[in-house]
Amino acid sequence: MDTSHEIRKVLLAKAQKSSSLYLIAVITAILLWSTSFVGTKIAFNSFPPLTLGAARFLIASVILGAIMLSRKEFIRPAPKDMGLMALSGILGTTLYFALENIELELTTASSAALIVASYPAITALLEFIFYRVKISWLKGLGIVMAVLGVYQISGGSSEESSGQLTGNIILILAGVVFAAYNFTTRKVVKNYSMVTVSFYQTIAGTLAFIPLALIERSRWQVPSVESLWMLLYLGVFCSIAAFMLYNYGLRNLSSGTAMALMNLVPLFGVLFSSVFLHEVLHIFDLIGGMIIIVGVILSVREK
């Protein structure tokens, strides 16, 4: 009995240590994503928004390709799955980051971080509309609160400039695109490794980004050293390392827990924006951000 008890204690300790590693991996990924708003703002000193997106994911494509070569994971998906990966890549890479980068050129990084926090609630709302996924009254209340919080940030303040208001509306549209990306990715993610899915998504998204970047040729310039470092940071850490760490954490954590942890994005995003960009939040933004975070916590709660 004593030996059996000791074995159980050792196994429990190992399980707790393993769970802690998964949790640390997800939180590290969220920290990296939270810095992307600041990094993008700094990179704008040399790169226009669409060009930055294309260059960022070109770097990510090369790195993912190297990872697949080193692991000998080059797999040719079935034609239907390849089409879904290409579609999700265009949605999640090209359209989403094109909209986000354009938005960040118009508004503050801190406002962007707060609005992005509403994406889980937007996804839950679209699941209800298009897939008839049942929602409890508590989850419904959370969705309504998240929407009200977004309205508070985007249009609730009379001091909102027209450019910032336009940028916030664009980011809300990006949230709808993000939800569509999730719905499409779910159909293939269980059949292939995350490296394989990410590689083909990134390749498709990068190829679609290049024609958009060419539109900005008149704005191209020799980039500064600071902007180049930020571009590499966005491509390596925010586009590859963060996704790898997040996917690693999902092996053990529930999707509800992972979504709840995503509420740290606005907290860290606002903190980094204040420290590195010296942005100051209006009281309307703070109120809206708090409403969004509470609403999202309610909307992703699990039984």
C-alpha positions as CSV (number, residue, x, y, z in Angstrom):
1,M,0.0,0.0,0.0
2,D,2.8,2.4,0.9
3,T,4.6,1.7,-2.4
4,S,1.4,2.2,-4.4
5,H,0.8,5.5,-2.5
6,E,4.3,6.7,-3.3
7,I,3.9,5.9,-7.0
8,R,0.6,7.9,-7.1
9,K,2.4,10.8,-5.4
10,V,5.2,10.7,-8.0
11,L,2.8,10.5,-10.9
12,L,0.7,13.3,-9.5
13,A,3.8,15.5,-9.1
14,K,4.9,14.8,-12.7
15,A,1.4,15.6,-14.0
16,Q,1.3,18.9,-12.1
17,K,4.7,19.8,-13.4
18,S,3.6,19.0,-16.9
19,S,0.4,21.0,-16.6
20,S,2.5,24.0,-15.3
21,L,4.7,23.8,-18.4
22,Y,1.6,23.8,-20.7
23,L,0.2,26.8,-18.8
24,I,3.6,28.7,-19.0
25,A,3.7,28.0,-22.7
26,V,0.3,29.5,-23.3
27,I,1.0,32.6,-21.1
28,T,4.3,33.1,-22.9
29,A,2.5,33.0,-26.3
30,I,0.0,35.5,-25.1
31,L,2.8,37.8,-23.9
32,L,4.4,37.6,-27.3
33,W,1.1,38.4,-29.1
34,S,0.5,41.3,-26.7
35,T,3.8,42.9,-27.9
36,S,2.8,42.7,-31.5
37,F,0.7,45.8,-31.4
38,V,3.7,47.8,-30.2
39,G,6.1,46.1,-32.6
40,T,3.8,46.8,-35.5
41,K,3.5,50.5,-34.6
42,I,7.4,50.8,-34.4
43,A,7.8,49.0,-37.7
44,F,5.4,51.5,-39.4
45,N,8.3,54.0,-39.3
46,S,9.7,52.3,-42.4
47,F,7.0,49.8,-43.6
48,P,3.5,50.7,-44.8
49,P,0.8,48.3,-43.4
50,L,0.3,45.9,-46.3
51,T,4.0,45.7,-47.1
52,L,4.8,44.9,-43.4
53,G,2.2,42.1,-43.4
54,A,3.7,40.5,-46.6
55,A,7.3,40.8,-45.3
56,R,6.3,39.4,-41.9
57,F,4.7,36.3,-43.2
58,L,7.4,35.8,-45.9
59,I,9.8,35.4,-43.0
60,A,7.4,33.1,-41.2
61,S,7.0,30.9,-44.4
62,V,10.8,30.4,-44.7
63,I,11.1,29.4,-41.0
64,L,8.1,27.0,-41.2
65,G,9.5,25.5,-44.3
66,A,12.9,24.9,-42.6
67,I,11.1,23.3,-39.6
68,M,9.3,20.9,-41.9
69,L,12.5,20.0,-43.7
70,S,14.3,19.4,-40.5
71,R,11.5,17.2,-39.1
72,K,10.9,15.5,-42.5
73,E,7.2,16.4,-42.3
74,F,6.5,17.5,-45.9
75,I,3.1,16.1,-46.5
76,R,0.9,16.8,-49.5
77,P,-2.7,17.2,-48.1
78,A,-5.7,15.9,-50.0
79,P,-7.0,18.5,-52.6
80,K,-10.0,19.3,-50.5
81,D,-7.9,19.8,-47.4
82,M,-5.4,21.9,-49.3
83,G,-8.2,24.1,-50.5
84,L,-9.4,24.6,-46.9
85,M,-5.9,25.4,-45.7
86,A,-5.4,27.9,-48.5
87,L,-8.8,29.5,-47.7
88,S,-8.1,29.7,-44.0
89,G,-4.6,31.1,-44.7
90,I,-6.1,33.9,-46.8
91,L,-8.6,34.6,-44.1
92,G,-6.3,34.3,-41.1
93,T,-3.1,35.7,-42.6
94,T,-3.9,38.0,-45.5
95,L,-7.3,39.5,-44.7
96,Y,-7.0,39.5,-40.9
97,F,-3.5,41.1,-40.7
98,A,-4.2,43.5,-43.6
99,L,-7.2,44.8,-41.6
100,E,-5.3,44.8,-38.3
101,N,-2.3,46.7,-39.8
102,I,-4.5,49.3,-41.5
103,E,-6.3,49.7,-38.2
104,L,-3.1,50.2,-36.2
105,E,-2.1,52.9,-38.6
106,L,-5.3,54.8,-37.8
107,T,-5.7,54.3,-34.1
108,T,-3.7,53.5,-30.9
109,A,-2.1,50.1,-30.0
110,S,-3.9,50.1,-26.6
111,S,-7.4,50.5,-28.2
112,A,-6.6,47.7,-30.6
113,A,-5.5,45.4,-27.8
114,L,-8.8,46.1,-26.0
115,I,-11.0,45.4,-29.0
116,V,-9.1,42.2,-29.9
117,A,-10.2,40.9,-26.5
118,S,-13.8,40.7,-27.8
119,Y,-12.9,38.2,-30.5
120,P,-13.9,35.1,-28.5
121,A,-17.3,36.6,-27.9
122,I,-17.7,37.5,-31.6
123,T,-16.8,33.9,-32.5
124,A,-19.4,32.6,-30.0
125,L,-22.0,34.9,-31.4
126,L,-21.3,33.8,-35.0
127,E,-21.4,30.1,-34.0
128,F,-24.9,30.8,-32.6
129,I,-26.0,32.6,-35.8
130,F,-24.6,30.2,-38.4
131,Y,-24.2,26.9,-36.7
132,R,-27.1,27.1,-34.2
133,V,-24.7,26.3,-31.3
134,K,-26.8,26.6,-28.2
135,I,-25.8,29.3,-25.7
136,S,-26.8,29.6,-22.0
137,W,-28.2,32.8,-20.7
138,L,-24.9,33.5,-18.9
139,K,-22.9,33.1,-22.1
140,G,-25.5,35.3,-24.0
141,L,-25.1,38.0,-21.3
142,G,-21.3,37.8,-21.8
143,I,-21.6,38.2,-25.5
144,V,-23.9,41.3,-25.1
145,M,-21.5,42.8,-22.6
146,A,-18.5,42.3,-24.9
147,V,-20.4,44.0,-27.8
148,L,-21.3,46.9,-25.5
149,G,-17.7,47.2,-24.4
150,V,-16.6,47.4,-28.1
151,Y,-19.2,50.1,-28.7
152,Q,-17.9,52.0,-25.7
153,I,-14.4,52.0,-27.1
154,S,-15.4,52.5,-30.8
155,G,-18.2,55.0,-30.6
156,G,-19.1,55.7,-27.0
157,S,-16.8,58.7,-26.7
158,S,-17.6,62.0,-28.3
159,E,-13.8,62.7,-28.3
160,E,-13.2,59.9,-30.8
161,S,-11.5,61.2,-33.9
162,S,-12.9,60.1,-37.3
163,G,-9.6,58.3,-38.1
164,Q,-9.6,56.4,-34.9
165,L,-13.2,55.5,-35.2
166,T,-12.7,54.1,-38.7
167,G,-9.7,52.1,-37.4
168,N,-11.7,50.6,-34.6
169,I,-14.6,49.6,-37.0
170,I,-12.0,48.0,-39.3
171,L,-10.7,45.9,-36.3
172,I,-14.2,44.8,-35.5
173,L,-14.5,43.5,-39.1
174,A,-11.2,41.8,-38.6
175,G,-12.8,40.0,-35.6
176,V,-15.5,38.5,-38.0
177,V,-12.7,37.4,-40.4
178,F,-10.9,35.8,-37.4
179,A,-14.0,33.8,-36.5
180,A,-14.3,32.6,-40.2
181,Y,-10.6,31.6,-40.0
182,N,-11.4,29.5,-36.9
183,F,-14.4,27.8,-38.5
184,T,-12.4,26.9,-41.6
185,T,-9.3,25.7,-39.7
186,R,-11.3,23.4,-37.5
187,K,-12.2,21.2,-40.5
188,V,-8.5,20.3,-41.2
189,V,-6.6,20.8,-37.9
190,K,-7.4,17.3,-36.6
191,N,-6.1,15.5,-39.7
192,Y,-2.6,17.1,-39.9
193,S,0.1,18.3,-37.6
194,M,0.0,22.0,-36.6
195,V,3.3,22.6,-38.4
196,T,1.8,21.3,-41.6
197,V,-1.4,23.3,-41.3
198,S,0.5,26.5,-40.3
199,F,2.9,26.1,-43.2
200,Y,0.3,25.8,-46.0
201,Q,-1.8,28.5,-44.4
202,T,1.1,30.9,-44.2
203,I,2.3,30.1,-47.8
204,A,-1.2,30.8,-49.1
205,G,-1.6,34.0,-47.0
206,T,1.8,35.3,-48.0
207,L,1.2,34.7,-51.7
208,A,-2.1,36.6,-51.4
209,F,-0.4,39.4,-49.5
210,I,2.2,40.1,-52.2
211,P,-0.2,41.8,-54.7
212,L,-1.6,43.9,-51.9
213,A,1.9,45.0,-50.9
214,L,2.6,46.1,-54.5
215,I,-0.2,48.7,-54.2
216,E,2.0,50.5,-51.7
217,R,5.1,50.7,-53.9
218,S,5.1,54.5,-53.9
219,R,5.5,54.4,-50.1
220,W,8.5,52.0,-50.1
221,Q,11.7,53.3,-48.6
222,V,15.0,52.0,-47.2
223,P,14.0,50.6,-43.8
224,S,15.7,51.8,-40.6
225,V,17.6,49.3,-38.4
226,E,15.0,49.6,-35.7
227,S,12.2,48.8,-38.2
228,L,14.1,45.8,-39.6
229,W,14.6,44.4,-36.1
230,M,10.9,44.8,-35.4
231,L,10.0,43.1,-38.7
232,L,12.2,40.1,-37.7
233,Y,10.7,40.1,-34.2
234,L,7.1,40.0,-35.6
235,G,8.0,37.3,-38.1
236,V,10.0,35.0,-35.8
237,F,8.4,35.5,-32.3
238,C,4.9,36.8,-32.9
239,S,4.2,34.7,-36.0
240,I,6.0,31.4,-35.3
241,A,7.2,31.1,-31.7
242,A,3.8,32.3,-30.2
243,F,1.7,29.9,-32.3
244,M,4.0,27.0,-31.6
245,L,3.9,27.7,-27.8
246,Y,0.1,28.2,-27.9
247,N,-0.5,24.9,-29.8
248,Y,1.8,23.1,-27.4
249,G,-0.3,24.4,-24.5
250,L,-3.5,23.2,-26.1
251,R,-2.3,19.6,-25.9
252,N,-3.2,19.7,-22.2
253,L,-5.3,22.8,-21.5
254,S,-9.0,22.9,-22.4
255,S,-10.1,25.3,-25.1
256,G,-12.1,27.2,-22.5
257,T,-9.1,27.7,-20.3
258,A,-7.0,28.8,-23.3
259,M,-9.7,31.3,-24.3
260,A,-10.0,32.6,-20.8
261,L,-6.2,33.2,-20.7
262,M,-6.5,35.2,-23.9
263,N,-8.1,37.9,-21.7
264,L,-4.5,38.7,-20.7
265,V,-3.9,40.1,-24.2
266,P,-5.6,43.5,-23.5
267,L,-3.9,43.7,-20.1
268,F,-0.4,43.2,-21.4
269,G,-1.2,45.0,-24.7
270,V,-2.2,48.2,-22.8
271,L,0.7,47.9,-20.4
272,F,3.3,47.6,-23.3
273,S,1.6,50.4,-25.2
274,S,1.9,52.7,-22.2
275,V,5.5,51.8,-21.4
276,F,7.0,51.8,-25.0
277,L,4.7,54.1,-26.9
278,H,3.6,56.4,-24.0
279,E,0.0,56.0,-25.0
280,V,-2.6,57.3,-22.5
281,L,-6.0,55.6,-22.2
282,H,-9.2,57.7,-22.0
283,I,-11.7,56.7,-19.2
284,F,-14.1,55.5,-22.0
285,D,-11.5,53.0,-23.1
286,L,-10.9,51.8,-19.6
287,I,-14.6,51.3,-19.0
288,G,-15.1,49.6,-22.3
289,G,-12.1,47.3,-21.8
290,M,-13.3,46.2,-18.4
291,I,-16.8,45.4,-19.8
292,I,-15.2,43.4,-22.7
293,I,-13.0,41.4,-20.3
294,V,-15.9,40.5,-18.0
295,G,-18.2,39.7,-20.9
296,V,-15.6,37.4,-22.6
297,I,-15.0,35.6,-19.3
298,L,-18.7,34.9,-19.1
299,S,-19.0,33.9,-22.8
300,V,-16.2,31.3,-22.7
301,R,-17.1,29.8,-19.3
302,E,-17.2,26.0,-19.3
303,K,-19.4,23.8,-17.0
